[in-house]
Amino acid sequence: MRWLAPNGDNAGLADTIMSAVRAEGVAFFSGTTYRGERLMRISVSDWATDEDDVDRAIEALLRNAARATA
């Protein structure tokens, strides 16, 4: 997943959002750089992960993206 920052600092925005979601304890996202772009790595591999977990993770991403770009 790639975030596009209004100020052009896409890498900084991605790292800020990932850090905020991790701090909430909702999900763990890690970053990577691919072809010069900072991206978010998402892995869902636990057998106990269900739709509610995914919904909470998406809500956390969107909430923290809104805060970071406000």
C-alpha positions in Angstrom: 0.0 0.0 0.0 1.3 3.5 -0.8 0.2 6.7 0.8 0.3 10.0 -1.1 1.0 13.0 1.2 -0.4 16.4 0.4 3.1 17.9 1.1 4.8 15.3 -1.1 6.6 13.5 1.7 5.1 10.1 0.9 7.8 8.2 2.8 7.3 10.2 5.9 3.5 9.8 5.8 3.7 6.1 5.4 6.1 5.8 8.3 4.0 8.0 10.5 0.8 6.0 9.8 2.5 2.7 10.4 4.0 3.9 13.7 0.7 5.2 14.9 -1.1 2.0 14.1 1.6 -0.1 15.9 1.4 2.3 18.9 -2.4 1.6 19.2 -1.7 -2.1 19.2 -4.3 -2.7 16.5 -2.1 -4.3 13.9 1.6 -4.5 12.9 2.6 -3.0 9.6 6.2 -2.9 8.4 7.7 -0.7 5.7 9.8 -1.4 2.7 11.2 0.5 -0.2 10.5 -0.7 -3.7 11.8 1.1 -6.8 12.4 4.2 -4.7 8.9 4.3 -3.2 8.2 3.8 0.5 5.5 1.2 0.9 3.6 -0.5 3.6 3.9 -4.3 4.0 0.7 -6.0 5.1 0.7 -9.7 6.1 -2.3 -11.5 7.5 -1.2 -15.1 8.2 -2.6 -15.9 11.7 -5.3 -18.6 11.7 -7.2 -16.6 14.3 -7.5 -13.4 12.2 -11.1 -12.7 11.3 -13.1 -10.1 9.4 -13.4 -7.9 12.6 -9.6 -7.8 12.9 -9.3 -6.7 9.3 -12.0 -4.1 9.8 -10.2 -2.7 12.9 -6.9 -2.6 11.1 -8.5 -0.7 8.1 -10.2 1.7 10.5 -6.9 2.4 12.3 -5.1 3.0 9.0 -7.8 5.5 7.8 -8.0 7.2 11.2 -4.3 7.7 11.5 -3.9 8.8 7.9 -6.6 11.5 8.6 -4.7 12.6 11.7 -1.4 12.7 9.9 -2.7 14.8 7.0 -4.9 17.2 9.0 
